[in-house]
Amino acid sequence: MKVLPLGSTVYIGSVVVRQLTAHGHQVVHSVKEDSRLPTGEPVRIGDLADPDSLRAVVTEDIDGVTSLASAIGDGRGHRGR
């Protein structure tokens, strides 16, 4: 199964990624442009604050998505608030 965990570079996300790969799943990371990029693994650029970027990240080849990310800050920078 190809899984896209949102928040894969944060602590709990990294634990989930290890479990997914240990059980034979392929992980595709979704990170913000300014995030630390995992090396040697598929990466797509997406931002929780930008719904259009998330639509571009979650494509038909993705079998599942886990949401491990959260918005940090006061929320004034997020659209729709």
MOPAC internal coordinates of N, CA, C and O (Angstrom, degrees):
PM7 1SCF
backbone

  N    0.0000 0     0.00 0     0.00 0    0    0    0
  C    1.4371 1     0.00 0     0.00 0    1    0    0
  C    1.5242 1   108.85 1     0.00 0    2    1    0
  O    1.2310 1   120.01 1   -43.44 1    3    2    1
  N    1.3156 1   117.59 1   136.56 1    3    2    1
  C    1.4625 1   121.98 1   177.67 1    5    3    2
  C    1.5303 1   107.94 1   -96.45 1    6    5    3
  O    1.2310 1   121.01 1   -62.55 1    7    6    5
  N    1.3404 1   115.67 1   117.45 1    7    6    5
  C    1.4594 1   121.65 1  -173.80 1    9    7    6
  C    1.5222 1   110.60 1  -117.55 1   10    9    7
  O    1.2310 1   120.98 1   -42.35 1   11   10    9
  N    1.3331 1   115.72 1   137.65 1   11   10    9
  C    1.4542 1   122.43 1   178.04 1   13   11   10
  C    1.5327 1   107.42 1  -112.97 1   14   13   11
  O    1.2310 1   119.95 1   -79.83 1   15   14   13
  N    1.3474 1   117.71 1   100.17 1   15   14   13
  C    1.4573 1   119.53 1   177.38 1   17   15   14
  C    1.5310 1   110.69 1   -87.45 1   18   17   15
  O    1.2310 1   120.33 1   -62.71 1   19   18   17
  N    1.3134 1   116.97 1   117.29 1   19   18   17
  C    1.4611 1   120.54 1   173.23 1   21   19   18
  C    1.5253 1   106.45 1   -74.57 1   22   21   19
  O    1.2310 1   119.99 1   -53.42 1   23   22   21
  N    1.3218 1   117.62 1   126.58 1   23   22   21
  C    1.4584 1   121.07 1  -177.52 1   25   23   22
  C    1.5120 1   113.36 1    90.09 1   26   25   23
  O    1.2310 1   120.20 1  -152.72 1   27   26   25
  N    1.3125 1   117.22 1    27.28 1   27   26   25
  C    1.4677 1   120.45 1  -175.80 1   29   27   26
  C    1.5220 1   113.69 1   -70.73 1   30   29   27
  O    1.2310 1   119.46 1   165.14 1   31   30   29
  N    1.3319 1   118.64 1   -14.86 1   31   30   29
  C    1.4607 1   119.97 1  -177.85 1   33   31   30
  C    1.5249 1   112.73 1   -95.91 1   34   33   31
  O    1.2310 1   119.61 1   176.89 1   35   34   33
  N    1.3402 1   118.34 1    -3.11 1   35   34   33
  C    1.4621 1   120.98 1   175.85 1   37   35   34
  C    1.5247 1   108.59 1   -87.95 1   38   37   35
  O    1.2310 1   120.24 1    -9.83 1   39   38   37
  N    1.3325 1   117.14 1   170.17 1   39   38   37
  C    1.4638 1   120.26 1  -172.50 1   41   39   38
  C    1.5273 1   112.89 1   -54.70 1   42   41   39
  O    1.2310 1   119.79 1   121.09 1   43   42   41
  N    1.3142 1   118.01 1   -58.91 1   43   42   41
  C    1.4628 1   119.67 1  -176.42 1   45   43   42
  C    1.5304 1   110.67 1   -63.88 1   46   45   43
  O    1.2310 1   120.57 1   145.95 1   47   46   45
  N    1.3328 1   116.52 1   -34.05 1   47   46   45
  C    1.4592 1   120.18 1   177.57 1   49   47   46
  C    1.5140 1   112.17 1   -62.45 1   50   49   47
  O    1.2310 1   120.55 1   140.17 1   51   50   49
  N    1.3257 1   116.55 1   -39.83 1   51   50   49
  C    1.4661 1   119.42 1  -179.99 1   53   51   50
  C    1.5265 1   110.98 1   -66.66 1   54   53   51
  O    1.2310 1   120.21 1   146.75 1   55   54   53
  N    1.3278 1   117.21 1   -33.25 1   55   54   53
  C    1.4711 1   120.59 1   176.93 1   57   55   54
  C    1.5249 1   109.69 1   -66.46 1   58   57   55
  O    1.2310 1   120.61 1   135.25 1   59   58   57
  N    1.3271 1   116.45 1   -44.75 1   59   58   57
  C    1.4671 1   120.63 1   179.46 1   61   59   58
  C    1.5270 1   110.46 1   -63.87 1   62   61   59
  O    1.2310 1   120.11 1   139.07 1   63   62   61
  N    1.3265 1   117.40 1   -40.93 1   63   62   61
  C    1.4684 1   121.20 1   178.37 1   65   63   62
  C    1.5289 1   110.39 1   -60.11 1   66   65   63
  O    1.2310 1   119.98 1   135.87 1   67   66   65
  N    1.3179 1   117.65 1   -44.13 1   67   66   65
  C    1.4674 1   120.45 1   178.33 1   69   67   66
  C    1.5287 1   111.02 1   -60.47 1   70   69   67
  O    1.2310 1   120.37 1   139.04 1   71   70   69
  N    1.3242 1   116.90 1   -40.96 1   71   70   69
  C    1.4635 1   120.56 1   179.26 1   73   71   70
  C    1.5334 1   111.14 1   -67.62 1   74   73   71
  O    1.2310 1   120.58 1   138.40 1   75   74   73
  N    1.3251 1   116.50 1   -41.60 1   75   74   73
  C    1.4688 1   119.77 1   178.59 1   77   75   74
  C    1.5245 1   111.09 1   -60.41 1   78   77   75
  O    1.2310 1   120.65 1   131.96 1   79   78   77
  N    1.3316 1   116.37 1   -48.04 1   79   78   77
  C    1.4613 1   119.13 1  -178.28 1   81   79   78
  C    1.5241 1   111.19 1   -68.60 1   82   81   79
  O    1.2310 1   119.99 1   145.78 1   83   82   81
  N    1.3320 1   117.62 1   -34.22 1   83   82   81
  C    1.4673 1   120.79 1   178.16 1   85   83   82
  C    1.5286 1   111.40 1   -64.12 1   86   85   83
  O    1.2310 1   120.86 1   153.54 1   87   86   85
  N    1.3281 1   115.96 1   -26.46 1   87   86   85
  C    1.4638 1   120.53 1   179.46 1   89   87   86
  C    1.5321 1   112.31 1   -97.92 1   90   89   87
  O    1.2310 1   120.86 1  -165.07 1   91   90   89
  N    1.3368 1   115.97 1    14.93 1   91   90   89
  C    1.4569 1   120.62 1   172.31 1   93   91   90
  C    1.5088 1   116.97 1    86.12 1   94   93   91
  O    1.2310 1   120.02 1  -170.19 1   95   94   93
  N    1.3362 1   117.56 1     9.81 1   95   94   93
  C    1.4564 1   119.92 1   178.97 1   97   95   94
  C    1.5245 1   110.59 1   -85.78 1   98   97   95
  O    1.2310 1   120.89 1   -30.74 1   99   98   97
  N    1.3243 1   115.90 1   149.26 1   99   98   97
  C    1.4591 1   121.29 1   174.85 1  101   99   98
  C    1.5190 1   107.56 1   -90.85 1  102  101   99
  O    1.2310 1   120.22 1   -49.71 1  103  102  101
  N    1.3218 1   117.18 1   130.29 1  103  102  101
  C    1.4594 1   122.22 1  -178.42 1  105  103  102
  C    1.5176 1   109.48 1  -106.08 1  106  105  103
  O    1.2310 1   120.88 1   -47.51 1  107  106  105
  N    1.3254 1   115.92 1   132.49 1  107  106  105
  C    1.4644 1   123.18 1   172.43 1  109  107  106
  C    1.5167 1   105.68 1  -117.22 1  110  109  107
  O    1.2310 1   120.15 1   -64.44 1  111  110  109
  N    1.3266 1   117.33 1   115.56 1  111  110  109
  C    1.4573 1   122.03 1  -176.71 1  113  111  110
  C    1.5182 1   111.15 1   -78.93 1  114  113  111
  O    1.2310 1   120.84 1   -37.17 1  115  114  113
  N    1.3202 1   116.00 1   142.83 1  115  114  113
  C    1.4524 1   122.00 1   170.83 1  117  115  114
  C    1.5178 1   107.09 1  -117.03 1  118  117  115
  O    1.2310 1   120.53 1   -61.60 1  119  118  117
  N    1.3208 1   116.60 1   118.40 1  119  118  117
  C    1.4618 1   121.16 1  -177.38 1  121  119  118
  C    1.5171 1   110.02 1  -132.62 1  122  121  119
  O    1.2310 1   121.03 1   -22.24 1  123  122  121
  N    1.3458 1   115.63 1   157.76 1  123  122  121
  C    1.4602 1   119.74 1   172.06 1  125  123  122
  C    1.5222 1   108.21 1   -73.34 1  126  125  123
  O    1.2310 1   120.81 1   -21.72 1  127  126  125
  N    1.3023 1   116.05 1   158.28 1  127  126  125
  C    1.4706 1   119.79 1  -178.51 1  129  127  126
  C    1.5155 1   112.47 1   -56.49 1  130  129  127
  O    1.2310 1   120.52 1   144.85 1  131  130  129
  N    1.3300 1   116.62 1   -35.15 1  131  130  129
  C    1.4577 1   119.26 1  -176.27 1  133  131  130
  C    1.5269 1   112.55 1   -91.67 1  134  133  131
  O    1.2310 1   120.39 1  -172.20 1  135  134  133
  N    1.3180 1   116.85 1     7.80 1  135  134  133
  C    1.4646 1   120.56 1  -179.89 1  137  135  134
  C    1.5177 1   111.36 1   -79.81 1  138  137  135
  O    1.2310 1   121.54 1   -16.84 1  139  138  137
  N    1.3025 1   114.65 1   163.16 1  139  138  137
  C    1.4615 1   121.38 1   173.53 1  141  139  138
  C    1.5326 1   107.51 1   -72.01 1  142  141  139
  O    1.2310 1   120.06 1   -59.40 1  143  142  141
  N    1.2943 1   117.49 1   120.60 1  143  142  141
  C    1.4603 1   121.46 1  -177.48 1  145  143  142
  C    1.5175 1   111.22 1   -85.80 1  146  145  143
  O    1.2310 1   120.04 1   -50.25 1  147  146  145
  N    1.3436 1   117.52 1   129.75 1  147  146  145
  C    1.4602 1   119.70 1   174.66 1  149  147  146
  C    1.5263 1   109.69 1   -64.62 1  150  149  147
  O    1.2310 1   120.17 1   -40.11 1  151  150  149
  N    1.3137 1   117.27 1   139.89 1  151  150  149
  C    1.4599 1   120.28 1  -178.66 1  153  151  150
  C    1.5193 1   110.84 1   -91.15 1  154  153  151
  O    1.2310 1   121.24 1   -40.00 1  155  154  153
  N    1.3070 1   115.24 1   140.00 1  155  154  153
  C    1.4542 1   121.08 1   174.68 1  157  155  154
  C    1.5149 1   115.43 1    75.77 1  158  157  155
  O    1.2310 1   119.73 1  -171.47 1  159  158  157
  N    1.3178 1   118.12 1     8.53 1  159  158  157
  C    1.4549 1   121.19 1   179.59 1  161  159  158
  C    1.5247 1   109.49 1  -126.78 1  162  161  159
  O    1.2310 1   120.27 1   -27.67 1  163  162  161
  N    1.3478 1   117.10 1   152.33 1  163  162  161
  C    1.4599 1   119.53 1  -179.89 1  165  163  162
  C    1.5252 1   111.45 1   -61.94 1  166  165  163
  O    1.2310 1   120.80 1   -44.61 1  167  166  165
  N    1.3303 1   116.09 1   135.39 1  167  166  165
  C    1.4671 1   122.23 1  -178.03 1  169  167  166
  C    1.5168 1   109.48 1  -132.17 1  170  169  167
  O    1.2310 1   120.82 1   -42.00 1  171  170  169
  N    1.3188 1   116.03 1   138.00 1  171  170  169
  C    1.4603 1   122.47 1   171.21 1  173  171  170
  C    1.5181 1   108.04 1  -124.49 1  174  173  171
  O    1.2310 1   120.77 1   -34.79 1  175  174  173
  N    1.3250 1   116.14 1   145.21 1  175  174  173
  C    1.4566 1   121.20 1  -177.25 1  177  175  174
  C    1.5223 1   109.20 1   -93.41 1  178  177  175
  O    1.2310 1   120.86 1   -57.65 1  179  178  177
  N    1.3364 1   115.96 1   122.35 1  179  178  177
  C    1.4549 1   121.99 1   177.76 1  181  179  178
  C    1.5163 1   109.71 1  -152.14 1  182  181  179
  O    1.2310 1   120.68 1   -23.69 1  183  182  181
  N    1.3274 1   116.31 1   156.31 1  183  182  181
  C    1.4578 1   121.49 1  -177.56 1  185  183  182
  C    1.5217 1   108.56 1  -136.29 1  186  185  183
  O    1.2310 1   120.02 1   -51.59 1  187  186  185
  N    1.3332 1   117.56 1   128.41 1  187  186  185
  C    1.4627 1   121.13 1   179.29 1  189  187  186
  C    1.5227 1   112.67 1   -56.74 1  190  189  187
  O    1.2310 1   120.14 1   151.63 1  191  190  189
  N    1.3222 1   117.34 1   -28.37 1  191  190  189
  C    1.4557 1   121.53 1  -179.47 1  193  191  190
  C    1.5275 1   112.26 1   -79.41 1  194  193  191
  O    1.2310 1   120.07 1   174.66 1  195  194  193
  N    1.3184 1   117.48 1    -5.34 1  195  194  193
  C    1.4651 1   122.06 1  -177.64 1  197  195  194
  C    1.5324 1   110.22 1  -127.37 1  198  197  195
  O    1.2310 1   120.20 1   -87.67 1  199  198  197
  N    1.3485 1   117.23 1    92.33 1  199  198  197
  C    1.4681 1   120.49 1  -177.42 1  201  199  198
  C    1.5273 1   113.81 1   -56.24 1  202  201  199
  O    1.2310 1   119.74 1   145.99 1  203  202  201
  N    1.3216 1   118.11 1   -34.01 1  203  202  201
  C    1.4689 1   119.92 1   179.27 1  205  203  202
  C    1.5290 1   110.93 1   -63.77 1  206  205  203
  O    1.2310 1   120.24 1   142.05 1  207  206  205
  N    1.3272 1   117.14 1   -37.95 1  207  206  205
  C    1.4718 1   118.97 1   179.59 1  209  207  206
  C    1.5254 1   110.28 1   -67.60 1  210  209  207
  O    1.2310 1   120.03 1   145.87 1  211  210  209
  N    1.3292 1   117.54 1   -34.13 1  211  210  209
  C    1.4705 1   119.97 1   178.25 1  213  211  210
  C    1.5234 1   111.18 1   -69.79 1  214  213  211
  O    1.2310 1   120.35 1   144.02 1  215  214  213
  N    1.3299 1   116.95 1   -35.98 1  215  214  213
  C    1.4689 1   119.06 1   176.35 1  217  215  214
  C    1.5253 1   110.88 1   -62.50 1  218  217  215
  O    1.2310 1   120.49 1   145.67 1  219  218  217
  N    1.3074 1   116.66 1   -34.33 1  219  218  217
  C    1.4642 1   120.97 1   179.18 1  221  219  218
  C    1.5294 1   111.74 1   -74.01 1  222  221  219
  O    1.2310 1   120.20 1   154.08 1  223  222  221
  N    1.3230 1   117.23 1   -25.92 1  223  222  221
  C    1.4641 1   121.88 1  -178.05 1  225  223  222
  C    1.5214 1   111.71 1   -81.01 1  226  225  223
  O    1.2310 1   120.38 1   139.55 1  227  226  225
  N    1.3272 1   116.88 1   -40.45 1  227  226  225
  C    1.4656 1   121.78 1  -177.47 1  229  227  226
  C    1.5231 1   108.00 1   -90.00 1  230  229  227
  O    1.2310 1   121.21 1   -85.41 1  231  230  229
  N    1.3150 1   115.29 1    94.59 1  231  230  229
  C    1.4597 1   121.50 1  -176.41 1  233  231  230
  C    1.5296 1   109.74 1  -107.04 1  234  233  231
  O    1.2310 1   120.90 1    -4.76 1  235  234  233
  N    1.3156 1   115.88 1   175.24 1  235  234  233
  C    1.4718 1   121.18 1  -175.31 1  237  235  234
  C    1.5241 1   113.85 1   -61.73 1  238  237  235
  O    1.2310 1   119.60 1   158.41 1  239  238  237
  N    1.3234 1   118.37 1   -21.59 1  239  238  237
  C    1.4686 1   120.11 1  -179.99 1  241  239  238
  C    1.5255 1   112.93 1   -79.57 1  242  241  239
  O    1.2310 1   119.79 1   172.26 1  243  242  241
  N    1.3197 1   118.00 1    -7.74 1  243  242  241
  C    1.4605 1   122.58 1   178.86 1  245  243  242
  C    1.5263 1   108.83 1   -87.65 1  246  245  243
  O    1.2310 1   120.90 1   -54.31 1  247  246  245
  N    1.3419 1   115.89 1   125.69 1  247  246  245
  C    1.4647 1   121.25 1  -178.53 1  249  247  246
  C    1.5220 1   113.16 1   -88.43 1  250  249  247
  O    1.2310 1   120.25 1   153.04 1  251  250  249
  N    1.3231 1   117.13 1   -26.96 1  251  250  249
  C    1.4598 1   120.51 1  -177.87 1  253  251  250
  C    1.5116 1   111.44 1  -156.15 1  254  253  251
  O    1.2310 1   121.17 1   -26.46 1  255  254  253
  N    1.3331 1   115.37 1   153.54 1  255  254  253
  C    1.4687 1   122.15 1   178.78 1  257  255  254
  C    1.5227 1   107.99 1  -129.51 1  258  257  255
  O    1.2310 1   120.59 1   -44.37 1  259  258  257
  N    1.3250 1   116.48 1   135.63 1  259  258  257
  C    1.4533 1   120.89 1   170.49 1  261  259  258
  C    1.5158 1   107.94 1  -114.59 1  262  261  259
  O    1.2310 1   120.40 1   -39.17 1  263  262  261
  N    1.3110 1   116.84 1   140.83 1  263  262  261
  C    1.4572 1   120.75 1  -179.67 1  265  263  262
  C    1.5139 1   109.06 1  -106.86 1  266  265  263
  O    1.2310 1   121.25 1   -77.54 1  267  266  265
  N    1.3266 1   115.21 1   102.46 1  267  266  265
  C    1.4555 1   121.94 1  -178.98 1  269  267  266
  C    1.5195 1   110.83 1  -115.58 1  270  269  267
  O    1.2310 1   120.41 1  -176.58 1  271  270  269
  N    1.3095 1   116.82 1     3.42 1  271  270  269
  C    1.4551 1   121.85 1  -175.84 1  273  271  270
  C    1.5234 1   109.84 1   -98.54 1  274  273  271
  O    1.2310 1   121.59 1   -19.78 1  275  274  273
  N    1.3128 1   114.56 1   160.22 1  275  274  273
  C    1.4605 1   119.92 1   173.80 1  277  275  274
  C    1.5132 1   108.22 1  -144.50 1  278  277  275
  O    1.2310 1   121.65 1   -27.85 1  279  278  277
  N    1.2998 1   114.44 1   152.15 1  279  278  277
  C    1.4568 1   119.63 1   176.90 1  281  279  278
  C    1.5240 1   107.99 1   -77.88 1  282  281  279
  O    1.2310 1   120.56 1   -42.88 1  283  282  281
  N    1.3139 1   116.54 1   137.12 1  283  282  281
  C    1.4584 1   121.52 1   179.95 1  285  283  282
  C    1.5213 1   107.68 1  -116.25 1  286  285  283
  O    1.2310 1   120.40 1   -44.12 1  287  286  285
  N    1.2940 1   116.83 1   135.88 1  287  286  285
  C    1.4617 1   122.16 1   179.22 1  289  287  286
  C    1.5112 1   109.95 1   127.34 1  290  289  287
  O    1.2310 1   121.06 1    13.66 1  291  290  289
  N    1.3243 1   115.58 1  -166.34 1  291  290  289
  C    1.4596 1   119.92 1  -176.30 1  293  291  290
  C    1.5216 1   113.00 1   -90.69 1  294  293  291
  O    1.2310 1   119.88 1   178.20 1  295  294  293
  N    1.3327 1   117.83 1    -1.80 1  295  294  293
  C    1.4578 1   121.12 1   176.57 1  297  295  294
  C    1.5118 1   114.42 1    86.78 1  298  297  295
  O    1.2310 1   119.83 1   169.67 1  299  298  297
  N    1.3247 1   117.94 1   -10.33 1  299  298  297
  C    1.4591 1   118.38 1  -178.03 1  301  299  298
  C    1.5138 1   112.88 1   -67.48 1  302  301  299
  O    1.2310 1   119.96 1   159.65 1  303  302  301
  N    1.3253 1   117.67 1   -20.35 1  303  302  301
  C    1.4568 1   120.56 1   179.46 1  305  303  302
  C    1.5113 1   113.74 1   -85.83 1  306  305  303
  O    1.2310 1   120.12 1   174.70 1  307  306  305
  N    1.3355 1   117.38 1    -5.30 1  307  306  305
  C    1.4542 1   120.91 1  -176.62 1  309  307  306
  C    1.5180 1   110.88 1   -91.05 1  310  309  307
  O    1.2310 1   121.04 1   -40.77 1  311  310  309
  N    1.3175 1   115.63 1   139.23 1  311  310  309
  C    1.4553 1   120.92 1   177.36 1  313  311  310
  C    1.5145 1   110.05 1   -69.65 1  314  313  311
  O    1.2310 1   120.37 1   -33.10 1  315  314  313
  N    1.2990 1   116.90 1   146.90 1  315  314  313
  C    1.4381 1   121.19 1   174.41 1  317  315  314
  C    1.5202 1   113.87 1    84.31 1  318  317  315
  O    1.2310 1   119.80 1  -176.04 1  319  318  317
  N    1.2960 1   117.99 1     3.96 1  319  318  317
  C    1.4649 1   119.99 1   178.02 1  321  319  318
  C    1.4943 1   109.90 1  -103.94 1  322  321  319
  O    1.2310 1   120.10 1   180.00 1  323  322  321

